[in-house]
Amino acid sequence: MPRAGLSPERLVAAAADLADEAGYEHVTLSALARRFGVKDASLYSHVRSLADLRTRMALLAGGEMVDRIAAAVAGRTGRDALAAFAGAYRAYALEHPGRYAAAQIPLDQALVTDSPVLRRTAEVTYGMLRAYGLEEPDLTDAVRLLRSTFHGYCALESTGAFGAPRDVQESWDKSIDALHVLLLNWPREGRTPGG
């Protein structure tokens, strides 16, 4: 019988908080059970496994992140939209490191197809990039470039790996400027740059 007060939503929210506090890798069913003062077995009425819990965490974090990005991008286009998108992405990654790590895990393809969160993420991201006149397959290539750049920057920044005296924010702003110029001059399929 499910313990009073426990629900999948409460467990996932607590797991996400634990990830932010202790690190994504420290989220286990045992740690979560201790947090609620219950035995591990009590959690199986609400989540099937640690993998199920982590998938739910990924969807929770992805939803929070896309909500923040969508609000930041609303009513903006071009460089303003790109900067707002990137800034919201970076802020979420740095403020919620455990949730952000959860959002990076690979998900089952069937789940990706059926997830409203992941569909909304694609709509917001592709919508921002379509303002640059990009269509498939260039859209996918551009999404991969932006995600790699933002993720790499955030990962390095979060560990203090940028050692040069140059201000980290100044470098971030310059990176957004460079990405904007690149997106304006994207080498589209079947066309060489400058041609």
N, C-alpha and C positions, 0 to 999 in steps of 0.2 A: 504494500500500500504506500503511495507517495507520501512523504513527510510533509506536514502542514507548513506552508510558507515557501517550500521549494517549488521551482518551476524551471522549465528549460531557459526561459528568458533571464530569470534571476541568476541562474548558474552561469550562463554565458556572460552576462554583465560582470559578475564577480571574477570570472576567469580573465576577462579583458582587463579589469582593474589590477589583478594579480600580475598579469603580463607586463603592464606598465610599471608596476612597483618593483618586481623581482626579475623580470626578463621573460620573454616568451618561452624560452627553453625550460623554465622552472614551473610552467603550468602543467600540473599532473592532476589526475582525479584524486589522488591521495591528498595533495596540497589543498585542493578545492574542498574536499570533505572536511579537512581540519578547520578550514575557514568557517564552515557552517556548523561545526561541532557534531558531525554525523559520521557514520561508517561509510567507507567507499561504496559498498553495495547499495546504499540509499540513493546514490546518484544515477544508477542504471535505470531507474524508473523515468528519468528525464532526458538522459543522453545515452546513446548506445555504446560509445567507446570514447577513448581519448581522440581518435581521429574525427569522430562525429563532433565532439566539443570544439576541436580546432577548426573544423569547417564552419561551424556556426560562428566562431569568433571572427573568422575571415570575412564572413558576410556582414556581421555587425560592424566591424571596422571599415569595410568597404563602403557600407551605407553611410556611416558617419563622415567618411572622407569625401565621398561624392556630394553629400549634402553641403559640406563646407565649400567645396570647389564650385558647385553650381551657384551658390549664393554669391561667391566672389566674382564669378564670371558674368552673372546676369547683367544684361544691358551693355556689355562691352564687346569690342571687336578688335582684331589686329593685335598690335603689341600690347595694348591695355588688357585685353582678354588673356593673352599668353602670360603676362606678368601676374595677373590676378590668379590664374590657374596655378602657375608655378609657386606663387607665394603661399596659397592655401595648402597645396601639396606639402611644401617644405614645413610649414607651421605644424601641420598634423603629424608629420613624421617625427619632428623634434619634440613635440609636446606629448605624444603618445607612442613611445618607442615600441612597447610590447604589442599594442594594437596594430601599429604599422607593420611589424614583423609578421603578425598573423595574416594581414591582408596580402602578403607576398607569397603565401604558400600556393602551390599548384592545386587546382580544384578539378574534380571529375568533370569531364566534358558535358555530360548530360545535365549536371547541375548548372554549369555555365549557361547553357542554352535556356534553361527554365528560370534563371534567377532574375527577378526584377531589379535587384541592386546592380548586377553586372550589366544588364541591358541599359540601365540609366547611366552607368559609368561610361559605356560606349557612346551613348547619345551625347552626353556633355562633352566628352573628349573629341569625338568626331565633329560635333557641331562647331566647336572652337576652331578646329583645323580646316573645316570647309570654307571658312572665311578667307583662307589663303588660296582658295581655288583648287584644292587637292581632291582627287577622286582615287578610288582603288586602282591599283595596289599601292599607290603612293601614300594613301591615308594610313594603311597598316605600317608601312615603313616609317612614316613620320611619328606615329604613336610609339613605336619601338625606340626610336631615337630619343624622344622626349622622356619616356619612362626611364630609359637607361641613364640619361643625363641627370634627371632629378634624383633618381634613386642613388646613383653613385655619389652625387654631391652631398646628399643628406647622410649617407653612410659614413663618408669621410668626415663631414662636419661633426657628426654626433660622437665620434671617437677622438676629436681634437687633432685629426691628422693633417690639417692645413697649418703648417708651421711657419710659412713666410710672413713677414710683417704686414703685408697687404691686408686691408680689412676684408673679412669674409663676405660681408654684405656687398661691398663694392665689386668683388669678383662675381658674386651671384648676379648682380644687376648687369654686369658686362656680359655674362653668359646668356642672360635673357635677350639682350640686344643682339648678340651673335646668332642665337636661335631664330629670332624674328627675321633677320636678314636672310638666313638660310632658308626659312620657310617661304619667304617672298620669292626666292630664286631657286626653288626646289627643282632638282634634275628629274623632270617627269619622264615616265616610261616612253620610250621611243623618241626621245629628244635629248640631245647632248646639252650640257650647260653652256650658255652663251650662244647657242645655235638657234 
